[in-house]
Amino acid sequence: MRILLRFALLATVAVLPALAQKRPITEKDIFAFTWLGDSQLSPDGSSVAYVQATVTPSRDGYQTAIYLLDLTKPGAAAQVFATGPRDSSPRWSPDGKRIVFLRSVEKDGKFGPAQLYLKPVGAKEVNPIRLTDLPKGVSSPSWSPKGDAIAVTSATPQDQETAKLEAAAKARATGDDAHVSDVRIVDREVYRINGEGNLDPTFVPQLYLVYPLKADGTQAAPWQLTGGRFGVEEYTWSPASNRIFYTSVHEEEPYYDLVERNSIYGIEVETGENHPKGLPAVGYTAELKVSARGLAVSHDGKRIAFHAAAFPLPPAKPVSHQQTDLMVMDFGWNHCCPVRS
C-alpha cells in the first residue's frame, strides 16, 4: 500500500508542471499561426501545390509562399516552390511540367498589383518568368485545355478609348497640370470594400488570354477577350474545346434588385498566337432567374453545372439565408448571340 501511495504521489508531482503550462489562448498567439489553402493537385495526382500564409516578422500583415508536397513519399517534407512574400493562386499546366501563379512585387515600400508568373516544376534554381504587366494586375489564372495559353481577369476601363486619351494628356502635361486629383465623386450605393478602399466603377474585370514565352524569349501580347460596360464575375474552360463560359450581370447597380440573377455567356477562342483581332463573338448566352456560382462544364461539353439559391423568395418575409442547390443545365452552342453593350 505504501508503495502504491508513493507511486501515486510521484505521478501527481510529475503531472503538475504539465498542467501549469496550460493557459487560455491570447490574441498574440495568432503571430505563430500558419494557414494552408488553395490546394491544387497535379494532373497525375503525384504532387500538390498549396499556399502557405504566415504573419510578417513586423506583425503588421501577412505573407504568402507556395509549397509543393510529394504525395508518393509518405512523410516527405514540403518544398518551397515560390518564396513570396506575396505569391498565390498556383495552377498546374495540363502536362504537369509548369505552374503559373500570381506575385505582387514590392516597389518604393508598396506592393504593386499582382502579375502572372510561370516557373517549371523541379527547377529549384530557375527564377520565375513574369508573363503579364497589365496596369491593374491580373487574377483568377486558368490554363487552356491544350496548355498553350492562360486565361486571366484584369480590371479594364469601360471606355478604353477615353481612358487612352486621358492617359496621353496626363503624360504630356507639365507643372500643375500634371497633378492627378484624388477627389472622387461617389454616385453609387456600394462605393468601397474594406481592405481595398474606394471602388472605381469605371473599371470592370475582363477576360484576357496570356501566352507563355517562345523559345527565342519573345512573347505575344495578351489578347483581350471581353469588354464593355459590364464585367466578368467568374469563368471556366470547357474540357472538350477552346470554349470559355463566364457569368456576368448586365445591370449598373444590381444590389437594388430583390432577386439576385446573372447570365451565362460562352465564347470560343483560338488559343494560338495567330488569333483574330478584336473581341470574340458570343456563341452562347443564357439569361438566368438565379445567380449562378461555381461554373463547371461536363467533359463532353454539353452541360453546365453550377450552384445557386432557388427562387422565388417567400413573400413578405425577411430572408437572411437561402439554401444553395446544385443545378445542371443542357445547352446548345449558338443558342443566342446578344449584342454586346
VENGI-V764221 format. One record per helix or strand of 2 or more residues. SS is the DSSP state (a for helix, b for strand). FROM is the first residue (numbers start at 1). TO is the last residue. If there is no record, write none. Layout:
<<SS FROM TO> <SS FROM TO>>
This chain:
<<a 2 21> <a 27 32> <b 34 41> <b 47 55> <b 62 70> <b 79 82> <b 86 92> <b 98 103> <b 106 107> <b 110 111> <b 115 120> <b 129 130> <b 139 143> <b 150 157> <a 160 172> <a 175 178> <b 192 193> <b 197 198> <b 203 210> <b 223 224> <b 235 237> <b 243 248> <a 254 256> <b 263 268> <b 282 287> <b 293 297> <b 303 309> <b 324 330>>
